[in-house]
Amino acid sequence: MQALPFLSAPLLVARLVSTPLRCARLLPTRASSLLLRSTVVDLAILAGHLLLYPTGISQERPLPRPAPHPSAESPEGPLEPEAPQPAPGAPTMLPTEGRAHPPVLLLHGFIDNRSVFLLLRRSLHRHGWRHVEALNYSPLTCDLRKAAELLSRHVEEVCTRTGHRRVDLVGHSLGGLIARYYVQRLGGDTRVRTVVTLGTPHSGTRIAPLLSAHPLVRQMRPDSEVIAELSRPAPNCRTQFVAFWSTEDQVMIPATTAKISHPDLLAYSVHVAGVGHLALPVNGTVAAGIREALTAAEAAAGTADTISVA
């Protein structure tokens, strides 16, 4: 099953090459140029990712639980300043809560693995995130709901190990849909502060009818039961959603399906110009937007507001 990306690559290449050629004559010059440029970049990324794919097949080994820091009276002296003591009556601080960003869990897309997040992980680490982990769900998974249950167990384990009560999730394509299902349908909003999605078919995508033989692809179709479940009311959901989408994303059909529109969710859709589907997890502008979303001090009011990133 791990050979699936190599078997499906020709279908994706055909899609990436044929669509721009058909659309170029119908679009204004600037839009056509963006589409062709994003296609070339996506093809280059696909080639590089096929080479990196074997490095991400195995499940990631989690970092160990942080060890207690030596006290000021220790012969070795403190390794870093002591954590501030909680005020009387406040809940006890766990290992790194209050002294580090919440953990970030990364979820890959269909027939992919954690290797797709190599550059994003480096970006987060460089900017101060200590706990960044990627979860591989099994290539044998045929039900998005089962993947969401696996995510639920993994989130609980990460919270226990790192001492944080809540985490942030970043999902590419199908990974974003798994994260959203966990939050909306499995009570994950008690554990998840922010969900960032990259090219996720929130309203379903009509890409590659030939791939619809796979159950997961059928669950990403606009008329699927999963998409219908996610459209149901989600009152009092405490998680903020930030959805990155691009007009040049040729896997999202239509492209606007990667935006979030739900009356009960605190959700924002961020348009990124000239970025293809495969480039979303490795694009520098998107990485900066993700960091900004994860560090936002306050959640703005309203639903499905749209901003643009040049």
C-alpha positions as a Python dict, from the first residue, in 0.01 Angstrom:
ca = {
    (1, 'M'): (0, 0, 0),
    (2, 'Q'): (293, 237, 54),
    (3, 'A'): (346, 241, -323),
    (4, 'L'): (14, 414, -373),
    (5, 'P'): (163, 765, -418),
    (6, 'F'): (379, 635, -701),
    (7, 'L'): (79, 468, -865),
    (8, 'S'): (-142, 774, -831),
    (9, 'A'): (128, 1021, -938),
    (10, 'P'): (51, 980, -1311),
    (11, 'L'): (-312, 1077, -1247),
    (12, 'L'): (-206, 1386, -1055),
    (13, 'V'): (48, 1480, -1321),
    (14, 'A'): (-219, 1446, -1589),
    (15, 'R'): (-446, 1672, -1390),
    (16, 'L'): (-172, 1929, -1326),
    (17, 'V'): (-71, 1943, -1691),
    (18, 'S'): (-406, 1923, -1870),
    (19, 'T'): (-605, 2173, -1665),
    (20, 'P'): (-376, 2475, -1718),
    (21, 'L'): (-361, 2407, -2089),
    (22, 'R'): (-740, 2398, -2111),
    (23, 'C'): (-791, 2701, -1890),
    (24, 'A'): (-507, 2926, -2007),
    (25, 'R'): (-701, 3048, -2312),
    (26, 'L'): (-1007, 3128, -2097),
    (27, 'L'): (-834, 3330, -1825),
    (28, 'P'): (-696, 3684, -1819),
    (29, 'T'): (-322, 3703, -1885),
    (30, 'R'): (-221, 3750, -1519),
    (31, 'A'): (-445, 3468, -1393),
    (32, 'S'): (-323, 3238, -1669),
    (33, 'S'): (38, 3315, -1578),
    (34, 'L'): (-26, 3236, -1210),
    (35, 'L'): (-191, 2907, -1300),
    (36, 'L'): (93, 2796, -1526),
    (37, 'R'): (357, 2901, -1275),
    (38, 'S'): (185, 2722, -988),
    (39, 'T'): (158, 2410, -1205),
    (40, 'V'): (530, 2406, -1275),
    (41, 'V'): (604, 2451, -903),
    (42, 'D'): (360, 2172, -810),
    (43, 'L'): (525, 1934, -1055),
    (44, 'A'): (869, 2013, -910),
    (45, 'I'): (736, 1961, -558),
    (46, 'L'): (577, 1632, -659),
    (47, 'A'): (910, 1507, -793),
    (48, 'G'): (1090, 1608, -475),
    (49, 'H'): (823, 1464, -251),
    (50, 'L'): (833, 1127, -425),
    (51, 'L'): (1201, 1113, -332),
    (52, 'L'): (1133, 1211, 31),
    (53, 'Y'): (829, 988, 70),
    (54, 'P'): (1020, 681, 202),
    (55, 'T'): (1163, 889, 488),
    (56, 'G'): (815, 945, 628),
    (57, 'I'): (668, 596, 604),
    (58, 'S'): (740, 495, 963),
    (59, 'Q'): (543, 646, 1247),
    (60, 'E'): (723, 930, 1421),
    (61, 'R'): (880, 850, 1756),
    (62, 'P'): (746, 1102, 2006),
    (63, 'L'): (978, 1321, 2205),
    (64, 'P'): (1013, 1214, 2570),
    (65, 'R'): (822, 1391, 2843),
    (66, 'P'): (1019, 1697, 2955),
    (67, 'A'): (1237, 1627, 3259),
    (68, 'P'): (1207, 1851, 3566),
    (69, 'H'): (1453, 2140, 3562),
    (70, 'P'): (1719, 2149, 3835),
    (71, 'S'): (1629, 2383, 4118),
    (72, 'A'): (1828, 2691, 4207),
    (73, 'E'): (1995, 2491, 4489),
    (74, 'S'): (2114, 2218, 4248),
    (75, 'P'): (2496, 2187, 4220),
    (76, 'E'): (2467, 2220, 3847),
    (77, 'G'): (2248, 2529, 3874),
    (78, 'P'): (1929, 2590, 3675),
    (79, 'L'): (1932, 2521, 3304),
    (80, 'E'): (1680, 2797, 3240),
    (81, 'P'): (1474, 3039, 3452),
    (82, 'E'): (1228, 2875, 3685),
    (83, 'A'): (864, 2867, 3578),
    (84, 'P'): (649, 3126, 3755),
    (85, 'Q'): (457, 2985, 4048),
    (86, 'P'): (79, 2970, 4002),
    (87, 'A'): (-132, 3212, 4199),
    (88, 'P'): (-322, 3072, 4500),
    (89, 'G'): (-620, 2875, 4381),
    (90, 'A'): (-495, 2853, 4019),
    (91, 'P'): (-463, 2510, 3855),
    (92, 'T'): (-123, 2348, 3882),
    (93, 'M'): (105, 2405, 3585),
    (94, 'L'): (204, 2089, 3400),
    (95, 'P'): (552, 2041, 3241),
    (96, 'T'): (559, 2310, 2971),
    (97, 'E'): (218, 2475, 2978),
    (98, 'G'): (252, 2850, 3010),
    (99, 'R'): (622, 2836, 2915),
    (100, 'A'): (599, 2722, 2553),
    (101, 'H'): (365, 2729, 2256),
    (102, 'P'): (96, 2459, 2265),
    (103, 'P'): (197, 2145, 2075),
    (104, 'V'): (129, 2146, 1701),
    (105, 'L'): (14, 1823, 1538),
    (106, 'L'): (50, 1793, 1161),
    (107, 'L'): (-186, 1576, 953),
    (108, 'H'): (-101, 1478, 597),
    (109, 'G'): (-334, 1431, 304),
    (110, 'F'): (-460, 1134, 104),
    (111, 'I'): (-198, 864, 23),
    (112, 'D'): (73, 1080, 174),
    (113, 'N'): (277, 1079, 496),
    (114, 'R'): (453, 1310, 741),
    (115, 'S'): (745, 1381, 503),
    (116, 'V'): (530, 1648, 334),
    (117, 'F'): (576, 1872, 640),
    (118, 'L'): (957, 1880, 641),
    (119, 'L'): (986, 2253, 564),
    (120, 'L'): (688, 2361, 775),
    (121, 'R'): (828, 2179, 1077),
    (122, 'R'): (1164, 2352, 1036),
    (123, 'S'): (988, 2688, 1011),
    (124, 'L'): (793, 2629, 1330),
    (125, 'H'): (1100, 2506, 1517),
    (126, 'R'): (1302, 2810, 1408),
    (127, 'H'): (1033, 3041, 1544),
    (128, 'G'): (1006, 2887, 1888),
    (129, 'W'): (770, 2590, 1872),
    (130, 'R'): (917, 2314, 2089),
    (131, 'H'): (650, 2050, 2035),
    (132, 'V'): (578, 1979, 1668),
    (133, 'E'): (473, 1627, 1573),
    (134, 'A'): (328, 1462, 1265),
    (135, 'L'): (76, 1180, 1277),
    (136, 'N'): (68, 913, 1008),
    (137, 'Y'): (-267, 744, 978),
    (138, 'S'): (-256, 398, 824),
    (139, 'P'): (-259, 370, 444),
    (140, 'L'): (-515, 94, 499),
    (141, 'T'): (-759, 342, 653),
    (142, 'C'): (-1085, 343, 458),
    (143, 'D'): (-1295, 562, 687),
    (144, 'L'): (-1221, 923, 775),
    (145, 'R'): (-1404, 873, 1104),
    (146, 'K'): (-1158, 603, 1210),
    (147, 'A'): (-869, 836, 1133),
    (148, 'A'): (-1038, 1102, 1349),
    (149, 'E'): (-1065, 853, 1636),
    (150, 'L'): (-693, 779, 1600),
    (151, 'L'): (-626, 1152, 1611),
    (152, 'S'): (-833, 1180, 1929),
    (153, 'R'): (-620, 918, 2106),
    (154, 'H'): (-301, 1080, 1981),
    (155, 'V'): (-406, 1424, 2106),
    (156, 'E'): (-477, 1282, 2452),
    (157, 'E'): (-135, 1116, 2457),
    (158, 'V'): (40, 1437, 2350),
    (159, 'C'): (-141, 1639, 2617),
    (160, 'T'): (-41, 1388, 2883),
    (161, 'R'): (321, 1379, 2769),
    (162, 'T'): (374, 1755, 2722),
    (163, 'G'): (152, 1881, 3001),
    (164, 'H'): (-58, 2104, 2776),
    (165, 'R'): (-433, 2104, 2806),
    (166, 'R'): (-489, 2205, 2443),
    (167, 'V'): (-310, 2162, 2112),
    (168, 'D'): (-315, 2316, 1764),
    (169, 'L'): (-375, 2111, 1449),
    (170, 'V'): (-250, 2178, 1095),
    (171, 'G'): (-395, 1957, 823),
    (172, 'H'): (-317, 1940, 453),
    (173, 'S'): (-603, 1837, 223),
    (174, 'L'): (-771, 1527, 373),
    (175, 'G'): (-577, 1584, 695),
    (176, 'G'): (-766, 1909, 752),
    (177, 'L'): (-1098, 1728, 707),
    (178, 'I'): (-994, 1465, 964),
    (179, 'A'): (-901, 1741, 1209),
    (180, 'R'): (-1233, 1918, 1154),
    (181, 'Y'): (-1433, 1597, 1200),
    (182, 'Y'): (-1252, 1529, 1528),
    (183, 'V'): (-1328, 1878, 1656),
    (184, 'Q'): (-1690, 1900, 1539),
    (185, 'R'): (-1814, 1545, 1574),
    (186, 'L'): (-1596, 1382, 1842),
    (187, 'G'): (-1576, 1661, 2099),
    (188, 'G'): (-1223, 1762, 2006),
    (189, 'D'): (-1298, 2129, 2067),
    (190, 'T'): (-1219, 2069, 2436),
    (191, 'R'): (-861, 1984, 2339),
    (192, 'V'): (-797, 2184, 2022),
    (193, 'R'): (-738, 2559, 2029),
    (194, 'T'): (-687, 2620, 1655),
    (195, 'V'): (-728, 2412, 1339),
    (196, 'V'): (-540, 2534, 1032),
    (197, 'T'): (-634, 2367, 705),
    (198, 'L'): (-438, 2380, 378),
    (199, 'G'): (-634, 2304, 63),
    (200, 'T'): (-900, 2102, 247),
    (201, 'P'): (-1229, 2017, 70),
    (202, 'H'): (-1461, 2155, 338),
    (203, 'S'): (-1758, 2142, 102),
    (204, 'G'): (-1632, 1841, -95),
    (205, 'T'): (-1427, 1823, -413),
    (206, 'R'): (-1506, 1668, -751),
    (207, 'I'): (-1143, 1583, -832),
    (208, 'A'): (-1045, 1262, -1013),
    (209, 'P'): (-1363, 1056, -1053),
    (210, 'L'): (-1143, 753, -1129),
    (211, 'L'): (-1005, 768, -774),
    (212, 'S'): (-1355, 754, -625),
    (213, 'A'): (-1319, 377, -600),
    (214, 'H'): (-1128, 449, -277),
    (215, 'P'): (-1364, 501, 22),
    (216, 'L'): (-1168, 801, 151),
    (217, 'V'): (-1201, 979, -182),
    (218, 'R'): (-1577, 913, -181),
    (219, 'Q'): (-1594, 1070, 164),
    (220, 'M'): (-1439, 1387, 20),
    (221, 'R'): (-1709, 1417, -249),
    (222, 'P'): (-1968, 1696, -209),
    (223, 'D'): (-2254, 1446, -164),
    (224, 'S'): (-2081, 1226, 96),
    (225, 'E'): (-2217, 1147, 443),
    (226, 'V'): (-1906, 1297, 602),
    (227, 'I'): (-1955, 1634, 430),
    (228, 'A'): (-2322, 1624, 533),
    (229, 'E'): (-2222, 1556, 896),
    (230, 'L'): (-1985, 1851, 896),
    (231, 'S'): (-2264, 2081, 774),
    (232, 'R'): (-2478, 1999, 1079),
    (233, 'P'): (-2505, 2243, 1371),
    (234, 'A'): (-2200, 2270, 1596),
    (235, 'P'): (-2319, 2495, 1880),
    (236, 'N'): (-2065, 2626, 2130),
    (237, 'C'): (-1766, 2494, 1938),
    (238, 'R'): (-1461, 2644, 2110),
    (239, 'T'): (-1205, 2587, 1835),
    (240, 'Q'): (-1101, 2851, 1585),
    (241, 'F'): (-1056, 2746, 1221),
    (242, 'V'): (-827, 2909, 966),
    (243, 'A'): (-854, 2776, 610),
    (244, 'F'): (-588, 2855, 349),
    (245, 'W'): (-710, 2826, -9),
    (246, 'S'): (-585, 2916, -355),
    (247, 'T'): (-753, 2977, -688),
    (248, 'E'): (-464, 2785, -845),
    (249, 'D'): (-535, 2472, -637),
    (250, 'Q'): (-629, 2223, -909),
    (251, 'V'): (-725, 1946, -665),
    (252, 'M'): (-1003, 2150, -507),
    (253, 'I'): (-1296, 2164, -752),
    (254, 'P'): (-1424, 2426, -721),
    (255, 'A'): (-1131, 2608, -559),
    (256, 'T'): (-1366, 2778, -310),
    (257, 'T'): (-1448, 2443, -152),
    (258, 'A'): (-1130, 2491, 53),
    (259, 'K'): (-1294, 2787, 229),
    (260, 'I'): (-1495, 2731, 548),
    (261, 'S'): (-1853, 2845, 566),
    (262, 'H'): (-2047, 2730, 873),
    (263, 'P'): (-2274, 2948, 1089),
    (264, 'D'): (-2159, 2794, 1418),
    (265, 'L'): (-1784, 2801, 1364),
    (266, 'L'): (-1538, 3079, 1431),
    (267, 'A'): (-1373, 3041, 1092),
    (268, 'Y'): (-1156, 3250, 864),
    (269, 'S'): (-1064, 3178, 504),
    (270, 'V'): (-724, 3302, 386),
    (271, 'H'): (-664, 3336, 12),
    (272, 'V'): (-306, 3280, -104),
    (273, 'A'): (-236, 3382, -464),
    (274, 'G'): (-42, 3163, -705),
    (275, 'V'): (4, 2858, -482),
    (276, 'G'): (-88, 2510, -603),
    (277, 'H'): (-222, 2223, -395),
    (278, 'L'): (111, 2049, -337),
    (279, 'A'): (289, 2377, -262),
    (280, 'L'): (64, 2477, 27),
    (281, 'P'): (260, 2286, 298),
    (282, 'V'): (599, 2413, 172),
    (283, 'N'): (522, 2772, 75),
    (284, 'G'): (695, 3038, 284),
    (285, 'T'): (403, 3281, 278),
    (286, 'V'): (168, 3009, 396),
    (287, 'A'): (411, 2909, 673),
    (288, 'A'): (419, 3271, 794),
    (289, 'G'): (38, 3280, 787),
    (290, 'I'): (22, 2959, 990),
    (291, 'R'): (256, 3101, 1253),
    (292, 'E'): (46, 3416, 1269),
    (293, 'A'): (-274, 3215, 1309),
    (294, 'L'): (-124, 3004, 1587),
    (295, 'T'): (-1, 3306, 1781),
    (296, 'A'): (-308, 3523, 1743),
    (297, 'A'): (-397, 3662, 2085),
    (298, 'E'): (-767, 3700, 2023),
    (299, 'A'): (-1020, 3531, 1800),
    (300, 'A'): (-1194, 3790, 1586),
    (301, 'A'): (-1571, 3787, 1579),
    (302, 'G'): (-1770, 3668, 1281),
    (303, 'T'): (-1773, 3362, 1061),
    (304, 'A'): (-1617, 3279, 727),
    (305, 'D'): (-1448, 3618, 687),
    (306, 'T'): (-1203, 3627, 399),
    (307, 'I'): (-868, 3802, 379),
    (308, 'S'): (-603, 3789, 109),
    (309, 'V'): (-231, 3723, 123),
    (310, 'A'): (-29, 3848, -176),
}
